[in-house]
Amino acid sequence: MDIENKTVLNKGKTVDMEIRAFDSDKDFKSIKNWATDERIHSMWCANRFKYPLEKEDFTEALKGVYERCGDLAYVAVIDDTPVGFFCYSFNCDTREGMLKFVIVDPFYRGKGVAREMFDLILQHAFNETDAEAVQLMVFPQNPRAKSFYEKIGFKERRTVTGAFSFKDESWDRCNMVVKKKHVVVHSYEKTWADDFAAIRDELNTVLKDIVIRIEHVGSTSVEGLSAKPIIDIDVVIQDRADLPEVISALQKIGYSHEGDQGIPEREVFKYEGKEHLRKHHLYVCTLDAEELRRHIAFRDYLRNNPEAVAEYSRIKEEGALLYPWDIDKYIEHKSPFIESIYKRIGLI
């Protein structure tokens, strides 16, 4: 895992962060005092390592963890100085990565280093090891750590009560997981209009005579608007009587009908392959569908209001930075702006 990125510390200085294999000779001296007391040490490693840390014991313990579970030790470094430590393994059967013993230099806590370290970790886990999810364990009695994991997209999966004892305390153990769903927002690309045209032309080979029109909707349809690089398309039909013919026609070119997925009058279609086309979401809506009216009204308002486009771009880019692995929190972050526009144009 040799990956790097830029981290912005709270003083505004941009520095390079890199993740590399832990080297006991180079790195132990830096990390040995990060767990500043016995309780924090237990919160960190559940006493898998002796307290206080000693180089030989720590090295042997890491070797044992690797032999039993395949966990490799890594450090996050800035200018080759360790600022974070963790172990990672990948289970080929479950397709899940496992993080253990995550800790950050106390000097860097609250400065964005942990968030950046996790962004690099998850990039590697999802893109290089092809994990479908990444899990970790945390004691809920360590609320700062649990809250941080929630903020970056981890969800509680299960909790075992009384799983660990520290002196006269009983701690629960919470298993948390984040699934592969990277939020990436790009600055507007002029090619998105061409991408839509290419998809529309392919759809028209089977739909031209049975639909009213094919609309480019969503953020990629608005010039100047930052967006996830996925084309949203609404195929418009007169009424539901036309739907069976549309389903049959789309099947001929590789689309499968997935139902309305809880939104009336908006039918979802999925596909596999089509590497020659930009990734896209395909919907079929009746002419009087509320969802179609909402898509068109929101798109047209933005197309005619460049100030709103600039503000919405800023909010989306900010949300992607804050919640790169939590699509729900990203959506929540931008929802107040969307609702303010809906009110302005009479949709709510």
KACOR-V736999 format. One record per pair of residues at least 4 apart in sequence whose ideal C-beta (glycine too) atoms are under 7 Angstrom apart, sorted by the first residue. I is the first residue (numbers start at 1). J is the second residue. D is the distance in Angstrom with one decimal. If there is no record, write none. Layout:
i:I j:J d:D
i:I j:J d:D
//
This chain:
i:1 j:19 d:5.4
i:1 j:74 d:5.7
i:1 j:124 d:5.0
i:2 j:20 d:5.5
i:3 j:19 d:5.3
i:3 j:120 d:5.2
i:3 j:123 d:6.4
i:3 j:124 d:5.5
i:4 j:16 d:5.8
i:4 j:17 d:6.3
i:4 j:18 d:4.0
i:5 j:17 d:5.6
i:5 j:116 d:6.3
i:5 j:119 d:6.7
i:5 j:120 d:5.5
i:6 j:14 d:5.4
i:6 j:15 d:7.0
i:6 j:16 d:6.0
i:7 j:15 d:5.6
i:7 j:17 d:4.5
i:7 j:112 d:6.1
i:7 j:113 d:6.1
i:7 j:116 d:4.2
i:8 j:12 d:7.0
i:8 j:14 d:5.3
i:8 j:112 d:6.2
i:9 j:13 d:5.3
i:9 j:15 d:6.7
i:9 j:111 d:4.9
i:9 j:112 d:6.3
i:10 j:111 d:4.8
i:10 j:112 d:6.6
i:15 j:78 d:5.2
i:16 j:78 d:6.8
i:17 j:76 d:5.8
i:17 j:78 d:5.6
i:17 j:116 d:5.5
i:17 j:117 d:6.9
i:17 j:120 d:6.7
i:18 j:77 d:5.4
i:19 j:74 d:5.5
i:19 j:76 d:5.2
i:19 j:120 d:5.2
i:19 j:121 d:7.0
i:20 j:74 d:6.7
i:20 j:75 d:6.4
i:20 j:77 d:6.4
i:21 j:72 d:6.9
i:21 j:74 d:6.1
i:22 j:27 d:5.6
i:22 j:73 d:3.7
i:22 j:74 d:5.7
i:22 j:75 d:5.1
i:22 j:85 d:6.8
i:23 j:27 d:5.2
i:24 j:28 d:5.0
i:24 j:55 d:6.4
i:24 j:59 d:4.8
i:27 j:31 d:6.2
i:27 j:75 d:5.2
i:27 j:82 d:4.9
i:28 j:32 d:5.8
i:28 j:55 d:4.8
i:28 j:58 d:6.5
i:30 j:81 d:6.5
i:30 j:82 d:4.3
i:31 j:82 d:5.7
i:31 j:85 d:5.2
i:32 j:53 d:4.5
i:34 j:103 d:5.3
i:34 j:105 d:5.7
i:34 j:106 d:6.2
i:35 j:40 d:4.7
i:35 j:41 d:3.9
i:35 j:44 d:5.0
i:35 j:103 d:6.8
i:36 j:40 d:5.6
i:36 j:106 d:6.5
i:37 j:41 d:6.9
i:38 j:42 d:6.5
i:38 j:51 d:5.3
i:39 j:43 d:6.5
i:39 j:166 d:6.5
i:40 j:44 d:6.3
i:41 j:45 d:6.6
i:41 j:51 d:4.6
i:42 j:46 d:6.5
i:42 j:47 d:5.5
i:42 j:166 d:4.9
i:43 j:139 d:5.8
i:43 j:142 d:4.7
i:44 j:101 d:6.6
i:44 j:103 d:5.2
i:45 j:49 d:4.9
i:45 j:101 d:5.4
i:46 j:164 d:5.7
i:48 j:61 d:6.3
i:49 j:53 d:6.1
i:49 j:57 d:6.9
i:49 j:58 d:5.6
i:49 j:61 d:5.1
i:50 j:54 d:6.6
i:50 j:57 d:4.9
i:53 j:58 d:5.2
i:54 j:58 d:6.4
i:55 j:59 d:6.2
i:56 j:60 d:6.3
i:57 j:61 d:6.2
i:58 j:62 d:6.4
i:59 j:63 d:6.5
i:60 j:64 d:6.5
i:61 j:65 d:6.5
i:62 j:66 d:6.5
i:62 j:73 d:5.1
i:63 j:67 d:6.4
i:64 j:68 d:6.2
i:65 j:69 d:5.8
i:65 j:71 d:4.8
i:65 j:87 d:6.4
i:66 j:70 d:6.4
i:66 j:71 d:5.7
i:66 j:72 d:6.4
i:69 j:89 d:5.6
i:70 j:89 d:4.4
i:71 j:87 d:4.0
i:71 j:88 d:6.6
i:71 j:89 d:4.4
i:71 j:100 d:5.8
i:72 j:87 d:6.5
i:72 j:88 d:6.2
i:72 j:89 d:6.9
i:73 j:87 d:5.1
i:74 j:86 d:5.8
i:74 j:88 d:6.4
i:75 j:82 d:4.3
i:75 j:84 d:6.6
i:75 j:85 d:5.3
i:76 j:83 d:5.4
i:76 j:84 d:3.6
i:76 j:117 d:4.3
i:77 j:81 d:5.9
i:77 j:82 d:5.4
i:77 j:83 d:6.5
i:78 j:83 d:5.3
i:83 j:104 d:6.5
i:83 j:105 d:4.9
i:83 j:108 d:5.1
i:83 j:113 d:5.4
i:84 j:103 d:6.9
i:84 j:104 d:4.6
i:84 j:105 d:6.9
i:84 j:113 d:6.5
i:84 j:114 d:6.7
i:84 j:117 d:4.5
i:85 j:101 d:6.8
i:85 j:103 d:5.2
i:86 j:99 d:5.7
i:86 j:101 d:6.0
i:86 j:102 d:4.4
i:86 j:121 d:6.8
i:87 j:100 d:4.4
i:87 j:101 d:5.1
i:88 j:97 d:6.1
i:88 j:98 d:7.0
i:88 j:99 d:5.8
i:88 j:121 d:6.9
i:89 j:98 d:5.0
i:90 j:97 d:5.0
i:90 j:129 d:4.5
i:90 j:131 d:6.0
i:91 j:96 d:5.3
i:91 j:98 d:6.8
i:95 j:131 d:6.1
i:95 j:132 d:4.2
i:96 j:131 d:6.0
i:96 j:132 d:6.7
i:96 j:133 d:4.8
i:96 j:134 d:6.7
i:96 j:135 d:5.7
i:97 j:125 d:4.2
i:97 j:129 d:6.1
i:97 j:131 d:4.1
i:97 j:134 d:4.1
i:98 j:135 d:5.7
i:99 j:121 d:7.0
i:99 j:134 d:6.2
i:99 j:136 d:4.2
i:102 j:136 d:6.8
i:104 j:108 d:5.7
i:104 j:109 d:5.7
i:104 j:113 d:5.9
i:104 j:114 d:4.7
i:104 j:117 d:7.0
i:108 j:113 d:4.0
i:109 j:114 d:6.9
i:112 j:116 d:5.9
i:113 j:117 d:6.1
i:114 j:118 d:6.4
i:114 j:148 d:6.5
i:115 j:119 d:6.5
i:115 j:152 d:6.2
i:116 j:120 d:6.6
i:117 j:121 d:6.3
i:118 j:122 d:6.0
i:118 j:152 d:5.5
i:119 j:123 d:6.4
i:119 j:324 d:5.6
i:120 j:124 d:6.6
i:121 j:125 d:6.2
i:122 j:126 d:5.9
i:122 j:134 d:6.2
i:122 j:178 d:6.9
i:122 j:325 d:5.5
i:123 j:127 d:5.5
i:124 j:128 d:4.8
i:124 j:129 d:6.8
i:125 j:129 d:5.5
i:125 j:131 d:4.5
i:125 j:134 d:4.9
i:126 j:131 d:5.7
i:126 j:180 d:4.7
i:126 j:182 d:6.6
i:131 j:180 d:6.8
i:132 j:179 d:6.8
i:132 j:180 d:5.5
i:133 j:177 d:5.2
i:133 j:178 d:6.6
i:133 j:179 d:4.7
i:133 j:180 d:6.6
i:134 j:177 d:6.9
i:134 j:178 d:5.5
i:135 j:175 d:6.1
i:135 j:176 d:6.7
i:135 j:177 d:4.5
i:136 j:176 d:5.7
i:137 j:173 d:5.7
i:137 j:174 d:6.9
i:137 j:175 d:5.8
i:138 j:142 d:6.2
i:138 j:145 d:5.3
i:138 j:146 d:5.1
i:138 j:149 d:6.2
i:138 j:174 d:5.3
i:138 j:176 d:6.2
i:139 j:164 d:6.8
i:139 j:171 d:4.6
i:139 j:172 d:6.7
i:139 j:173 d:6.4
i:140 j:146 d:5.6
i:140 j:159 d:6.9
i:140 j:172 d:5.2
i:140 j:174 d:5.2
i:141 j:171 d:4.8
i:142 j:146 d:6.3
i:143 j:147 d:5.8
i:144 j:148 d:6.5
i:145 j:149 d:6.6
i:146 j:150 d:6.5
i:146 j:174 d:6.6
i:147 j:151 d:6.4
i:148 j:152 d:6.7
i:149 j:154 d:4.0
i:149 j:176 d:5.4
i:150 j:154 d:6.1
i:152 j:325 d:6.0
i:152 j:326 d:6.6
i:153 j:178 d:4.6
i:153 j:323 d:6.4
i:153 j:325 d:3.7
i:153 j:326 d:3.2
i:153 j:329 d:7.0
i:154 j:176 d:4.0
i:154 j:177 d:6.4
i:154 j:178 d:4.7
i:155 j:176 d:6.4
i:155 j:177 d:6.1
i:156 j:174 d:5.8
i:156 j:176 d:5.6
i:157 j:175 d:4.8
i:157 j:176 d:6.4
i:157 j:177 d:4.9
i:158 j:175 d:5.1
i:159 j:172 d:5.4
i:159 j:173 d:6.9
i:159 j:174 d:4.6
i:160 j:172 d:6.4
i:160 j:173 d:4.8
i:161 j:172 d:4.9
i:162 j:170 d:4.8
i:162 j:172 d:6.7
i:163 j:171 d:6.7
i:163 j:172 d:6.0
i:163 j:173 d:3.7
i:164 j:171 d:4.5
i:164 j:173 d:6.2
i:165 j:169 d:6.9
i:165 j:170 d:5.8
i:166 j:171 d:6.2
i:178 j:325 d:5.3
i:181 j:325 d:6.7
i:181 j:327 d:4.9
i:182 j:324 d:6.3
i:182 j:325 d:6.3
i:183 j:320 d:4.9
i:183 j:323 d:6.3
i:183 j:324 d:5.4
i:183 j:327 d:5.7
i:183 j:330 d:4.7
i:184 j:228 d:6.2
i:184 j:320 d:6.6
i:185 j:226 d:5.2
i:185 j:227 d:6.5
i:185 j:228 d:5.9
i:185 j:316 d:5.0
i:185 j:317 d:5.4
i:185 j:320 d:4.1
i:186 j:226 d:6.5
i:186 j:227 d:6.5
i:186 j:229 d:5.1
i:187 j:226 d:5.4
i:188 j:223 d:6.5
i:188 j:224 d:5.0
i:188 j:225 d:5.6
i:188 j:226 d:6.2
i:188 j:227 d:7.0
i:191 j:195 d:5.9
i:192 j:196 d:6.5
i:192 j:220 d:4.2
i:192 j:231 d:6.6
i:193 j:197 d:6.6
i:194 j:198 d:6.4
i:195 j:199 d:6.7
i:195 j:231 d:5.5
i:195 j:278 d:3.7
i:196 j:200 d:6.0
i:196 j:216 d:4.3
i:196 j:231 d:5.3
i:196 j:233 d:7.0
i:197 j:201 d:6.3
i:198 j:202 d:6.8
i:198 j:277 d:6.0
i:199 j:203 d:6.3
i:199 j:231 d:6.1
i:199 j:233 d:6.3
i:199 j:277 d:5.3
i:199 j:278 d:6.9
i:199 j:280 d:5.5
i:200 j:204 d:6.2
i:200 j:214 d:4.9
i:202 j:253 d:6.6
i:202 j:277 d:6.8
i:203 j:207 d:5.1
i:203 j:214 d:5.9
i:203 j:235 d:6.8
i:204 j:208 d:4.4
i:205 j:253 d:6.8
i:206 j:249 d:4.1
i:206 j:250 d:6.7
i:206 j:252 d:5.5
i:206 j:253 d:5.6
i:207 j:211 d:4.8
i:207 j:235 d:6.6
i:207 j:246 d:6.7
i:207 j:249 d:5.8
i:210 j:242 d:6.3
i:210 j:245 d:5.4
i:210 j:246 d:6.2
i:210 j:249 d:6.5
i:211 j:235 d:5.4
i:211 j:236 d:6.2
i:211 j:237 d:5.4
i:211 j:246 d:6.7
i:212 j:236 d:4.5
i:212 j:237 d:6.4
i:212 j:238 d:6.2
i:212 j:287 d:6.3
i:213 j:236 d:5.1
i:214 j:233 d:6.4
i:214 j:235 d:5.4
i:215 j:233 d:6.9
i:215 j:234 d:4.5
i:215 j:236 d:6.3
i:215 j:296 d:6.7
i:216 j:221 d:4.2
i:216 j:233 d:6.4
i:217 j:221 d:5.5
i:217 j:232 d:5.0
i:217 j:234 d:5.2
i:217 j:295 d:4.1
i:217 j:296 d:6.8
i:217 j:299 d:5.4
i:218 j:232 d:3.0
i:219 j:225 d:5.1
i:219 j:227 d:3.4
i:220 j:227 d:4.9
i:220 j:231 d:5.4
i:220 j:232 d:6.8
i:221 j:299 d:5.4
i:222 j:299 d:6.2
i:222 j:302 d:4.5
i:222 j:303 d:5.6
i:222 j:309 d:6.2
i:224 j:306 d:6.7
i:224 j:309 d:5.0
i:225 j:302 d:6.4
i:225 j:309 d:5.0
i:225 j:312 d:6.3
i:225 j:313 d:5.7
i:226 j:313 d:3.9
i:226 j:316 d:5.2
i:226 j:317 d:5.5
i:230 j:279 d:5.0
i:230 j:280 d:6.2
i:230 j:281 d:6.2
i:231 j:278 d:5.3
i:231 j:280 d:4.0
i:232 j:281 d:5.0
i:233 j:280 d:5.9
i:233 j:281 d:6.9
i:233 j:282 d:5.2
i:233 j:283 d:6.8
i:234 j:283 d:5.2
i:234 j:285 d:5.1
i:234 j:292 d:5.6
i:234 j:295 d:5.8
i:235 j:282 d:7.0
i:235 j:283 d:6.9
i:235 j:284 d:4.5
i:236 j:285 d:5.8
i:236 j:287 d:5.8
i:236 j:292 d:6.4
i:237 j:242 d:4.2
i:237 j:243 d:6.6
i:237 j:246 d:6.1
i:237 j:284 d:6.1
i:237 j:286 d:5.8
i:237 j:287 d:7.0
i:238 j:242 d:5.6
i:238 j:287 d:5.7
i:239 j:286 d:5.4
i:240 j:286 d:6.0
i:242 j:246 d:6.0
i:243 j:247 d:6.2
i:243 j:267 d:6.6
i:243 j:284 d:6.7
i:244 j:248 d:6.4
i:245 j:249 d:6.3
i:246 j:250 d:6.2
i:246 j:284 d:5.7
i:247 j:251 d:6.5
i:247 j:257 d:4.8
i:250 j:255 d:3.9
i:250 j:269 d:5.8
i:251 j:255 d:6.5
i:251 j:256 d:6.9
i:254 j:271 d:5.2
i:254 j:272 d:7.0
i:254 j:273 d:6.5
i:254 j:274 d:6.6
i:255 j:269 d:4.4
i:255 j:270 d:6.9
i:255 j:271 d:5.0
i:255 j:282 d:6.4
i:256 j:269 d:6.7
i:256 j:270 d:5.4
i:257 j:267 d:6.5
i:257 j:269 d:5.9
i:258 j:268 d:4.3
i:258 j:269 d:6.6
i:258 j:270 d:5.4
i:259 j:267 d:6.9
i:259 j:268 d:6.6
i:260 j:264 d:6.0
i:260 j:266 d:5.8
i:260 j:267 d:5.6
i:260 j:268 d:6.9
i:261 j:268 d:5.1
i:263 j:291 d:5.7
i:265 j:285 d:6.0
i:265 j:286 d:5.0
i:265 j:289 d:3.6
i:265 j:290 d:6.8
i:265 j:291 d:6.2
i:266 j:283 d:5.2
i:266 j:285 d:5.2
i:266 j:289 d:6.0
i:266 j:291 d:4.3
i:267 j:283 d:6.5
i:267 j:284 d:4.4
i:268 j:283 d:6.1
i:269 j:282 d:4.3
i:269 j:284 d:6.7
i:285 j:289 d:4.1
i:285 j:291 d:5.9
i:285 j:292 d:4.0
i:289 j:293 d:7.0
i:290 j:294 d:6.3
i:291 j:295 d:6.4
i:292 j:296 d:6.3
i:293 j:297 d:6.0
i:294 j:298 d:6.1
i:294 j:347 d:5.7
i:295 j:299 d:6.2
i:296 j:300 d:6.0
i:297 j:301 d:6.3
i:297 j:345 d:5.3
i:297 j:347 d:6.1
i:298 j:302 d:6.6
i:298 j:341 d:6.3
i:299 j:303 d:6.2
i:300 j:304 d:6.4
i:301 j:305 d:6.0
i:301 j:308 d:7.0
i:301 j:341 d:6.0
i:301 j:345 d:5.3
i:302 j:308 d:5.7
i:302 j:309 d:5.4
i:302 j:312 d:6.9
i:305 j:309 d:6.7
i:306 j:310 d:6.4
i:307 j:311 d:6.5
i:308 j:312 d:6.0
i:308 j:341 d:6.7
i:309 j:313 d:6.2
i:310 j:314 d:6.6
i:311 j:315 d:6.5
i:311 j:337 d:6.9
i:312 j:316 d:6.3
i:312 j:337 d:5.9
i:313 j:317 d:6.2
i:314 j:318 d:6.2
i:315 j:319 d:6.3
i:315 j:333 d:6.9
i:315 j:334 d:5.2
i:315 j:337 d:5.2
i:316 j:320 d:6.5
i:316 j:334 d:5.8
i:317 j:321 d:6.6
i:318 j:322 d:6.2
i:319 j:323 d:5.9
i:319 j:330 d:4.6
i:319 j:333 d:3.8
i:319 j:334 d:5.4
i:320 j:324 d:6.1
i:320 j:330 d:6.4
i:322 j:333 d:6.6
i:323 j:329 d:4.0
i:323 j:330 d:4.6
i:323 j:333 d:6.5
i:326 j:330 d:6.3
i:327 j:331 d:6.3
i:328 j:332 d:6.3
i:329 j:333 d:6.3
i:330 j:334 d:6.9
i:331 j:335 d:6.2
i:334 j:338 d:6.2
i:335 j:339 d:6.1
i:336 j:340 d:6.4
i:337 j:341 d:6.8
i:338 j:342 d:6.4
i:339 j:343 d:6.5
i:339 j:348 d:6.7
i:340 j:344 d:6.5
i:341 j:345 d:6.3
i:342 j:347 d:4.0
i:342 j:348 d:4.5
i:343 j:348 d:5.7
//
